[in-house]
Amino acid sequence: MTGSNQFEQLQSCGDPAFDEFYLIYAESIAYREQKSRAWICEMVNRPDYKMFLLKANGQVIGFSMLFLPDSAGFGLLEYMAIAALHRNKGLGGELFRRSMDRALSREGRRVPILLEVDSDREECGDRKLRTRRQQFYRRLGCLRLARLHYILPLAGEGAPPEMDLMVYPIDDLRQIPKTDLERWLTVIYQSVYHCPPYDPRIRQMLLGVTDPVRLE
């Protein structure tokens, strides 16, 4: 980690830095979990999104995308990545912490931040990588929503990956009411993924969780 890195918000997809950021996005995020370039550009221009860039010597070396819906009481760290040449240098932790410092409501309040993370419950070729990724977020203070099998609602070829929902909590948060989780999932499905209201996958996810929902 180095204090000389610049951390700034991407203001427009017409900014030359957008191409640098998008190259990292396309190379770092599994294709099945990506949104189109046009969709990402739309997000940059939305008031409920903040796109942050981590730069070294003026070059983009990492990014984070935060969804912060107005008055919803939570946020979503939708994507975050460091360029391949700059990994394993502590920059991921720096990027996460600086993003969380800016993850505030319009009133300037801290809110719980959710993260969609590939689960290591299933047998797959990258299971060890998934475990390391979950351990990375746990070291930064994130917890997993117990018994929730998160369904990523992105259209694409094949079944969506098995996923967990983690949260970067505020204060001593260790459980949440099931009604809050239902509301958060509904907002994410509609506002992040353009799904219709009352998507049946939300009810499917909620069947397996307790009330209140434990964070573990």
N, C-alpha and C positions, 0 to 999 in steps of 0.2 A: 504494500500500500504506500502511495506517495501523495503528499499534499499538493504536489505541483500539477496534478491532473485537473482539467477543467470539467465542470459538471454544469450542464445548461439544458434548458428546455428547447426542443425542436418546435419552431413556430409555424413552419409551412413545408409542404411537400415540394415546393419550388426552391427551397434552400438546397445548395449543392451538397450539404451534409446529409440530406435525405438519401442520396444514392449510396453513400458510404454506409449509413445505418442499414439500408435495405439489403445490401450485400451480406452484412453480418447476419441479419435476420434469416435470409434465404439459406445461408450455409449452416446455421446453428440450430434452427428449429426443424424438428422432424416434419417431412413434407405433409404427412397426414394431419398435422396439427397447425399448418400454416393458413393464413388468410391471403387473399389476392393482394397484389400491389395497389390496385384501385381501392380496395376495402381499407387497407392500411392508411392510404392517403386521406380517405374520408375520416378516419379516426383522428388523424393529426389536426384536422380542422374543427373537431367537435369540442364544445366547452367542458364536457364531462370526461375528457381524456387529457392526460399529461404524458408527453413522450420526452424522456430524458436521455441525453447523450453524455457519455464519459469520453473525454478527449485527452490525448497526450500529444503535446506539440502541435495542436490544432487538428490532429487526425482522430476520427471517431474510432474508438477501440472497444466500445460497449454501449449498450442501451437498455432502457427499461420502459415498459408501457404500463401506465396506471389508469385504471377506470375508477373514477370518483364521482358516482352519481349524486346529484344534489339532494340533500336531506334524507338520504337512504340509510345513513348510520354505519356504512361499511365501504370498503374499496376492494378492488381486485388488481393484483399484480399479474397482468395477463401474460406478458412475456418479459424475459430478461436474458441477456447473453453477453459474453465477452468474446471478442475475435479470437480465433484459434491460436494465433501467434502470441497472444498476451495472456493465455490462461496459466493457472498454477503459480500466480504471482501475488495472490491476495486481492486481486482487483474485483473479483466477484463479490466478496464481502464488502469491499468499499462501495461498490455500486449499489448493493442492497441497502446498506445503512444510509447512504445519502438519499436514496429514493424514499426510504421510510421517513426520513426527516422532512420530506416535501409532500408526504401523503396525508394531506390535511383537507378537511371539509372546507366549504366556502367561508364558513364562520371561523376558520383557523383552528378547529378542534382535531385532535388525533382520533382516528377511528380504526377498528380492527381491519386488517388487510388480508384478504383471502388469496390463496395461491393454488392453481391447478397444477398438480405434480404427478408425473407418471408413477404408478404404483409398482412396488416390487413384490406384490403378492403373487403375480402370475409367473410361470416359467417362460422365459423369453431370452433371446440372445443378448440383450443389454441389461439383464437383471442386476448385475453388479454395479453398472453405471447408475441405474435408478436408485439403488440403495445408497450410493455415495451422494447422489443429489439430495435425497431426503435427509441424510445425515448433515449435509451442508446447511440446509435450512434449519434443522434442529439446533445446530451450533449457534445460529443467529437468533434463536429464541422462538422459532415457529413450532406450533403444535398441530397435530392431525385431528380432524373431526372423526371421532370414534364411530366405527361401523357404517360409515357412509361410503358407498361405492359410487363415485362420481362419474356421471355419463357426459362426456364431451360432446356437445351438440353440433359439431362441425361436419358438414356433409363431405363425403370423400369415398374413395374406393376402399372396400373392406370394412371390418368392424372397427369402431373407435378403440383406442388403447385403454387398458384398465388404468383408472386414475384415482387418486386421492385428492381430497380438498384439505389444504392446510391453512393455518391462520397465524398471522403475526399479531398477537393480542395486545390490548392496551391494559395498563394497570395489572391487576391480578386475575384477569379473566381466565376461568378454567372450565366454564360450561356456558351454553347459550340456550335460550328457550327454542323449542322446535319450531314455533311460529316465526321466530326471527330467521331461522335457517330457511324455512319455506319462502319467506319474503325475499331473502337474499338470492336464492336460486331462481326465483321468478324474475327478478330484476336482471340477473345475469343472462338468463335465457332470452329474454325479450330485447334488452338494450345492447348486449354484447354480441349475441349471435343471431338476432333478428328472428327468433322463434315466435310462434303464435302464443297467445295467452292460454293458460291451462294445458301446457304441454304435458302429455301423460308420463313422460320420463321423470318429471319432478316428483309426482306421486310415487313412482317406482323407487326412486332414491330414498324417499322419506320413510318407506315401509320398514327399512332395516335399522333405523336409528332410534335411540331412546329419547325421552323427554324429561329433563333437559338433555341436550346433546353434550356429551363429555368431550373435552379436549385432552388429548393424550400425547 
